[in-house]
Amino acid sequence: FTAVLRQLSLPAACLIELDKTDALPETHPAYGKKTAAETAAWICSGQRCLPSVTNPADFREMLRMERSATQRPPANDG
């Protein structure tokens, strides 16, 4: 997933990497969300999170769609 993030222009992105034993703060919009997948990602904006994604190609497409919805241009995508 980090390789996908490096390929896209997302200047306002914030990445939080957690192990299964780590927890997000209660104030984070993804707090308490679970998945059975070994590796998963959530895309959150404001207080809203999209469903988890476990495939890097799907993650890339979801990031592009989310960026498009927030009117961010697709500049510098790899």
N, CA, C and O atoms as a GROMACS GRO file, in nm:
protein
  312
    1PHE      N    1   0.081  -0.120   0.000
    1PHE     CA    2   0.000   0.000   0.000
    1PHE      C    3   0.086   0.126   0.000
    1PHE      O    4   0.049   0.226  -0.062
    2THR      N    5   0.199   0.123   0.069
    2THR     CA    6   0.284   0.240   0.070
    2THR      C    7   0.342   0.267  -0.069
    2THR      O    8   0.364   0.383  -0.104
    3ALA      N    9   0.366   0.163  -0.148
    3ALA     CA   10   0.414   0.182  -0.285
    3ALA      C   11   0.310   0.258  -0.368
    3ALA      O   12   0.346   0.343  -0.449
    4VAL      N   13   0.184   0.228  -0.348
    4VAL     CA   14   0.076   0.298  -0.418
    4VAL      C   15   0.077   0.445  -0.378
    4VAL      O   16   0.065   0.533  -0.463
    5LEU      N   17   0.090   0.472  -0.251
    5LEU     CA   18   0.092   0.610  -0.203
    5LEU      C   19   0.208   0.689  -0.261
    5LEU      O   20   0.194   0.808  -0.290
    6ARG      N   21   0.321   0.624  -0.279
    6ARG     CA   22   0.438   0.693  -0.337
    6ARG      C   23   0.417   0.728  -0.484
    6ARG      O   24   0.484   0.818  -0.535
    7GLN      N   25   0.328   0.660  -0.552
    7GLN     CA   26   0.305   0.681  -0.695
    7GLN      C   27   0.203   0.791  -0.724
    7GLN      O   28   0.194   0.838  -0.837
    8LEU      N   29   0.127   0.830  -0.625
    8LEU     CA   30   0.020   0.928  -0.645
    8LEU      C   31   0.055   1.062  -0.582
    8LEU      O   32   0.127   1.069  -0.483
    9SER      N   33   0.002   1.168  -0.641
    9SER     CA   34   0.017   1.301  -0.585
    9SER      C   35  -0.096   1.324  -0.484
    9SER      O   36  -0.210   1.349  -0.522
   10LEU      N   37  -0.061   1.314  -0.358
   10LEU     CA   38  -0.158   1.332  -0.249
   10LEU      C   39  -0.094   1.420  -0.142
   10LEU      O   40  -0.059   1.371  -0.034
   11PRO      N   41  -0.080   1.549  -0.170
   11PRO     CA   42  -0.005   1.637  -0.078
   11PRO      C   43  -0.064   1.649   0.061
   11PRO      O   44   0.008   1.682   0.155
   12ALA      N   45  -0.193   1.623   0.078
   12ALA     CA   46  -0.254   1.637   0.210
   12ALA      C   47  -0.270   1.502   0.280
   12ALA      O   48  -0.333   1.495   0.385
   13ALA      N   49  -0.213   1.397   0.223
   13ALA     CA   50  -0.229   1.263   0.281
   13ALA      C   51  -0.148   1.247   0.408
   13ALA      O   52  -0.040   1.304   0.424
   14CYS      N   53  -0.203   1.168   0.497
   14CYS     CA   54  -0.136   1.132   0.622
   14CYS      C   55  -0.145   0.981   0.635
   14CYS      O   56  -0.255   0.925   0.636
   15LEU      N   57  -0.033   0.915   0.646
   15LEU     CA   58  -0.028   0.770   0.656
   15LEU      C   59  -0.004   0.729   0.800
   15LEU      O   60   0.087   0.779   0.865
   16ILE      N   61  -0.087   0.638   0.848
   16ILE     CA   62  -0.069   0.581   0.981
   16ILE      C   63  -0.057   0.430   0.962
   16ILE      O   64  -0.153   0.365   0.919
   17GLU      N   65   0.059   0.374   0.992
   17GLU     CA   66   0.080   0.230   0.980
   17GLU      C   67   0.070   0.169   1.119
   17GLU      O   68   0.133   0.216   1.214
   18LEU      N   69  -0.010   0.063   1.129
   18LEU     CA   70  -0.031  -0.002   1.258
   18LEU      C   71  -0.011  -0.153   1.247
   18LEU      O   72  -0.041  -0.212   1.144
   19ASP      N   73   0.039  -0.213   1.352
   19ASP     CA   74   0.039  -0.358   1.365
   19ASP      C   75  -0.098  -0.398   1.418
   19ASP      O   76  -0.175  -0.314   1.464
   20LYS      N   77  -0.128  -0.527   1.411
   20LYS     CA   78  -0.258  -0.573   1.460
   20LYS      C   79  -0.278  -0.546   1.609
   20LYS      O   80  -0.392  -0.539   1.656
   21THR      N   81  -0.169  -0.530   1.683
   21THR     CA   82  -0.180  -0.505   1.827
   21THR      C   83  -0.194  -0.357   1.859
   21THR      O   84  -0.226  -0.321   1.973
   22ASP      N   85  -0.171  -0.270   1.760
   22ASP     CA   86  -0.184  -0.125   1.781
   22ASP      C   87  -0.330  -0.082   1.766
   22ASP      O   88  -0.410  -0.151   1.704
   23ALA      N   89  -0.362   0.030   1.824
   23ALA     CA   90  -0.497   0.084   1.814
   23ALA      C   91  -0.491   0.232   1.778
   23ALA      O   92  -0.399   0.304   1.818
   24LEU      N   93  -0.588   0.275   1.704
   24LEU     CA   94  -0.602   0.418   1.673
   24LEU      C   95  -0.661   0.490   1.793
   24LEU      O   96  -0.727   0.427   1.876
   25PRO      N   97  -0.640   0.620   1.803
   25PRO     CA   98  -0.706   0.695   1.911
   25PRO      C   99  -0.858   0.689   1.893
   25PRO      O  100  -0.908   0.678   1.781
   26GLU      N  101  -0.930   0.697   2.000
   26GLU     CA  102  -1.077   0.692   1.995
   26GLU      C  103  -1.136   0.802   1.909
   26GLU      O  104  -1.248   0.787   1.859
   27THR      N  105  -1.064   0.911   1.890
   27THR     CA  106  -1.116   1.022   1.810
   27THR      C  107  -1.096   1.004   1.660
   27THR      O  108  -1.148   1.082   1.580
   28HIS      N  109  -1.019   0.901   1.619
   28HIS     CA  110  -0.995   0.878   1.476
   28HIS      C  111  -1.119   0.815   1.413
   28HIS      O  112  -1.181   0.729   1.475
   29PRO      N  113  -1.157   0.857   1.291
   29PRO     CA  114  -1.280   0.802   1.230
   29PRO      C  115  -1.274   0.653   1.201
   29PRO      O  116  -1.379   0.590   1.186
   30ALA      N  117  -1.154   0.593   1.193
   30ALA     CA  118  -1.143   0.448   1.169
   30ALA      C  119  -1.130   0.369   1.299
   30ALA      O  120  -1.112   0.248   1.296
   31TYR      N  121  -1.140   0.436   1.413
   31TYR     CA  122  -1.128   0.369   1.542
   31TYR      C  123  -1.229   0.255   1.553
   31TYR      O  124  -1.348   0.274   1.527
   32GLY      N  125  -1.182   0.139   1.590
   32GLY     CA  126  -1.270   0.025   1.612
   32GLY      C  127  -1.302  -0.056   1.488
   32GLY      O  128  -1.365  -0.161   1.498
   33LYS      N  129  -1.262  -0.010   1.372
   33LYS     CA  130  -1.288  -0.084   1.249
   33LYS      C  131  -1.197  -0.206   1.245
   33LYS      O  132  -1.079  -0.196   1.279
   34LYS      N  133  -1.250  -0.318   1.204
   34LYS     CA  134  -1.176  -0.444   1.202
   34LYS      C  135  -1.184  -0.507   1.064
   34LYS      O  136  -1.275  -0.479   0.986
   35THR      N  137  -1.088  -0.592   1.036
   35THR     CA  138  -1.089  -0.674   0.916
   35THR      C  139  -1.016  -0.803   0.946
   35THR      O  140  -0.926  -0.806   1.030
   36ALA      N  141  -1.054  -0.910   0.878
   36ALA     CA  142  -0.987  -1.039   0.895
   36ALA      C  143  -0.862  -1.047   0.809
   36ALA      O  144  -0.781  -1.138   0.826
   37ALA      N  145  -0.846  -0.953   0.717
   37ALA     CA  146  -0.731  -0.956   0.626
   37ALA      C  147  -0.601  -0.930   0.700
   37ALA      O  148  -0.597  -0.857   0.800
   38GLU      N  149  -0.495  -0.990   0.650
   38GLU     CA  150  -0.361  -0.969   0.709
   38GLU      C  151  -0.317  -0.824   0.690
   38GLU      O  152  -0.260  -0.763   0.781
   39THR      N  153  -0.344  -0.768   0.572
   39THR     CA  154  -0.310  -0.630   0.542
   39THR      C  155  -0.432  -0.562   0.483
   39THR      O  156  -0.497  -0.616   0.393
   40ALA      N  157  -0.464  -0.445   0.534
   40ALA     CA  158  -0.580  -0.370   0.485
   40ALA      C  159  -0.554  -0.221   0.502
   40ALA      O  160  -0.467  -0.180   0.579
   41ALA      N  161  -0.630  -0.142   0.429
   41ALA     CA  162  -0.618   0.003   0.440
   41ALA      C  163  -0.758   0.064   0.443
   41ALA      O  164  -0.852   0.010   0.385
   42TRP      N  165  -0.768   0.176   0.511
   42TRP     CA  166  -0.890   0.256   0.511
   42TRP      C  167  -0.853   0.394   0.459
   42TRP      O  168  -0.748   0.448   0.494
   43ILE      N  169  -0.938   0.449   0.378
   43ILE     CA  170  -0.920   0.586   0.330
   43ILE      C  171  -1.023   0.671   0.404
   43ILE      O  172  -1.144   0.651   0.391
   44CYS      N  173  -0.972   0.765   0.481
   44CYS     CA  174  -1.059   0.850   0.562
   44CYS      C  175  -1.041   0.995   0.520
   44CYS      O  176  -0.931   1.039   0.488
   45SER      N  177  -1.151   1.067   0.522
   45SER     CA  178  -1.150   1.210   0.492
   45SER      C  179  -1.246   1.277   0.590
   45SER      O  180  -1.364   1.242   0.597
   46GLY      N  181  -1.194   1.372   0.664
   46GLY     CA  182  -1.278   1.433   0.768
   46GLY      C  183  -1.312   1.327   0.871
   46GLY      O  184  -1.222   1.261   0.923
   47GLN      N  185  -1.438   1.310   0.901
   47GLN     CA  186  -1.482   1.208   0.996
   47GLN      C  187  -1.545   1.088   0.926
   47GLN      O  188  -1.622   1.014   0.988
   48ARG      N  189  -1.514   1.068   0.798
   48ARG     CA  190  -1.574   0.961   0.718
   48ARG      C  191  -1.464   0.868   0.668
   48ARG      O  192  -1.361   0.915   0.620
   49CYS      N  193  -1.487   0.737   0.678
   49CYS     CA  194  -1.393   0.638   0.624
   49CYS      C  195  -1.465   0.550   0.524
   49CYS      O  196  -1.578   0.508   0.546
   50LEU      N  197  -1.396   0.522   0.414
   50LEU     CA  198  -1.448   0.427   0.317
   50LEU      C  199  -1.429   0.286   0.373
   50LEU      O  200  -1.353   0.267   0.467
   51PRO      N  201  -1.497   0.187   0.315
   51PRO     CA  202  -1.475   0.049   0.359
   51PRO      C  203  -1.328   0.010   0.341
   51PRO      O  204  -1.258   0.067   0.258
   52SER      N  205  -1.283  -0.087   0.419
   52SER     CA  206  -1.143  -0.131   0.408
   52SER      C  207  -1.117  -0.190   0.271
   52SER      O  208  -1.207  -0.241   0.204
   53VAL      N  209  -0.992  -0.181   0.230
   53VAL     CA  210  -0.949  -0.236   0.102
   53VAL      C  211  -0.826  -0.322   0.128
   53VAL      O  212  -0.740  -0.285   0.208
   54THR      N  213  -0.819  -0.437   0.061
   54THR     CA  214  -0.708  -0.530   0.085
   54THR      C  215  -0.622  -0.551  -0.039
   54THR      O  216  -0.519  -0.617  -0.031
   55ASN      N  217  -0.663  -0.497  -0.152
   55ASN     CA  218  -0.589  -0.514  -0.277
   55ASN      C  219  -0.527  -0.381  -0.316
   55ASN      O  220  -0.598  -0.281  -0.324
   56PRO      N  221  -0.394  -0.375  -0.339
   56PRO     CA  222  -0.330  -0.248  -0.375
   56PRO      C  223  -0.387  -0.181  -0.499
   56PRO      O  224  -0.395  -0.058  -0.504
   57ALA      N  225  -0.427  -0.258  -0.600
   57ALA     CA  226  -0.486  -0.198  -0.721
   57ALA      C  227  -0.619  -0.131  -0.688
   57ALA      O  228  -0.648  -0.022  -0.738
   58ASP      N  229  -0.700  -0.195  -0.605
   58ASP     CA  230  -0.826  -0.135  -0.562
   58ASP      C  231  -0.800  -0.011  -0.477
   58ASP      O  232  -0.871   0.089  -0.488
   59PHE      N  233  -0.698  -0.018  -0.393
   59PHE     CA  234  -0.660   0.096  -0.308
   59PHE      C  235  -0.624   0.216  -0.395
   59PHE      O  236  -0.669   0.327  -0.368
   60ARG      N  237  -0.544   0.193  -0.499
   60ARG     CA  238  -0.505   0.301  -0.591
   60ARG      C  239  -0.629   0.364  -0.655
   60ARG      O  240  -0.640   0.487  -0.661
   61GLU      N  241  -0.720   0.281  -0.703
   61GLU     CA  242  -0.840   0.333  -0.768
   61GLU      C  243  -0.928   0.409  -0.670
   61GLU      O  244  -0.984   0.514  -0.704
   62MET      N  245  -0.941   0.357  -0.548
   62MET     CA  246  -1.022   0.428  -0.446
   62MET      C  247  -0.959   0.563  -0.412
   62MET      O  248  -1.031   0.661  -0.394
   63LEU      N  249  -0.827   0.568  -0.403
   63LEU     CA  250  -0.759   0.696  -0.376
   63LEU      C  251  -0.785   0.795  -0.489
   63LEU      O  252  -0.813   0.912  -0.464
   64ARG      N  253  -0.775   0.749  -0.612
   64ARG     CA  254  -0.801   0.838  -0.726
   64ARG      C  255  -0.945   0.889  -0.726
   64ARG      O  256  -0.969   1.006  -0.752
   65MET      N  257  -1.039   0.801  -0.697
   65MET     CA  258  -1.179   0.842  -0.694
   65MET      C  259  -1.204   0.940  -0.580
   65MET      O  260  -1.276   1.039  -0.598
   66GLU      N  261  -1.146   0.915  -0.466
   66GLU     CA  262  -1.164   1.004  -0.351
   66GLU      C  263  -1.102   1.140  -0.379
   66GLU      O  264  -1.161   1.244  -0.347
   67ARG      N  265  -0.984   1.141  -0.439
   67ARG     CA  266  -0.919   1.268  -0.473
   67ARG      C  267  -1.003   1.344  -0.574
   67ARG      O  268  -1.019   1.466  -0.562
   68SER      N  269  -1.057   1.276  -0.672
   68SER     CA  270  -1.142   1.340  -0.773
   68SER      C  271  -1.266   1.402  -0.708
   68SER      O  272  -1.309   1.510  -0.747
   69ALA      N  273  -1.321   1.333  -0.610
   69ALA     CA  274  -1.441   1.383  -0.541
   69ALA      C  275  -1.412   1.507  -0.460
   69ALA      O  276  -1.502   1.587  -0.435
   70THR      N  277  -1.286   1.526  -0.419
   70THR     CA  278  -1.249   1.643  -0.341
   70THR      C  279  -1.184   1.750  -0.427
   70THR      O  280  -1.127   1.847  -0.375
   71GLN      N  281  -1.192   1.732  -0.558
   71GLN     CA  282  -1.143   1.832  -0.654
   71GLN      C  283  -0.992   1.849  -0.654
   71GLN      O  284  -0.942   1.956  -0.691
   72ARG      N  285  -0.918   1.747  -0.612
   72ARG     CA  286  -0.772   1.756  -0.619
   72ARG      C  287  -0.728   1.706  -0.757
   72ARG      O  288  -0.776   1.602  -0.802
   73PRO      N  289  -0.638   1.776  -0.824
   73PRO     CA  290  -0.596   1.736  -0.958
   73PRO      C  291  -0.506   1.613  -0.956
   73PRO      O  292  -0.437   1.589  -0.857
   74PRO      N  293  -0.508   1.534  -1.064
   74PRO     CA  294  -0.428   1.411  -1.071
   74PRO      C  295  -0.285   1.437  -1.115
   74PRO      O  296  -0.232   1.358  -1.194
   75ALA      N  297  -0.222   1.540  -1.069
   75ALA     CA  298  -0.086   1.574  -1.111
   75ALA      C  299   0.016   1.479  -1.053
   75ALA      O  300   0.001   1.430  -0.941
   76ASN      N  301   0.119   1.453  -1.131
   76ASN     CA  302   0.236   1.376  -1.088
   76ASN      C  303   0.210   1.233  -1.050
   76ASN      O  304   0.285   1.178  -0.969
   77ASP      N  305   0.108   1.170  -1.103
   77ASP     CA  306   0.084   1.030  -1.075
   77ASP      C  307   0.183   0.945  -1.152
   77ASP      O  308   0.211   0.971  -1.269
   78GLY      N  309   0.235   0.842  -1.085
   78GLY     CA  310   0.328   0.750  -1.149
   78GLY      C  311   0.256   0.638  -1.220
   78GLY      O  312   0.321   0.552  -1.279
   0.00000   0.00000   0.00000
